[in-house]
């Protein structure tokens, strides 16, 4: 069967991260949503997403397809139901469609003509940006159990100070000496070819994805995920870093999500709790205003390719768009539009020519080409987000 993950109605609520990727490529737990579905279904899966993203993320459509709402994370029960779908059947959870059988001639889907199968079990969903960190604890636990079942971990080095070693899994090529791992509070997954430098203290749940680095003396609280080839240091609590991002120095990052190719300057800190302890509101691209999160703790949401200088201070519930560069003293406002250049004193437009030059250099350091597809995506984001910038 050909499976296709589609963005679904949550796509706009997941901006700025979905400016530059399908919903399926959001990282939560140990794997992206696409990787989870591929492993559960044993199949390569393509995506139906925004037209301007389709060159980088093409859809493969056959005569018969099963469409899956990418906001729903798989588990064994749900994956089995999806794999058993037959023509004219759809799986719903309440009012939300999870998956349905379709053919390539269908221009519109009329679910009134479908046999509706209700999914009554629990499953994780990603419907808002803050779900990425607030549900990361549960996502790490589910991924850990799925990925490590019937597998043997590499041995824990003798110099490692460890609590609950049965909840620790180390992949081949990982290097760690003279660190403290406390997995009594949740599982710790240490991915292939990773490095944890000496003096680091980690409490689970924690996921260090392939090639990622934890620098000397870092203090990491769960539930935190460090994406492939990202680097962390300082103090981190309940945060998710997508691939190729760096928060390599002292400073605090808490209840936050960083996209790909972000860089956090030394001694940068974010607030994750308001002084009056009230519920945190976040900028919403859907309503073009601030919306309630239902959370008391909520920090920084930073889109792909954004950077900040040393000693930057972020207010509770700050949203930074794509390809922004923030620096200077004081707190910048808690919504920074994409392609903004500046800080608390004010912003100007970060012109694409300069932004692309930086992206080309940054990606080149990791031997990844900033190609025409990447440039076209960022050009589109620049135009789409123009209305929020003060020219």
Buried (B, 14 or more C-beta within 10 A) or exposed (E): EBBBBBBBEBBEBBBBBBBBBBBBBBBBBBBBBBBBBBBBBEEEBBBBBBEBBBEBBEBEBEEEBBBBBBBBBBBEEBBEBBBEBEEEBBBBBEEBBBBBBBEEEEEEBEEEEBEEBEBEEEBBBBBBBBBBBBBBBBBBBBBBEBBBEEEEBBEBBEEBEBBBEEBBBBBEEBEBEBBBBBBEBBBBBBBBBBBBBEBBBBBBBBBBBBBBBBBEBBBBBBBBBBBBBBBBBBBBBBBBBBBBBBBBBBBBBBBBBBBBBBBBBBBBBBBBBBEEEEEBBBBBBEEEEBBEBEBBBBBBBBBBBBBBBEBBBBBBBBBBBBBBBBBBEEBBBBBBBBBBBBBBEEBEBBEBEBBBEBBBEBBEEEEBEBEEBBBBBBEBBBEBBEEBBEE
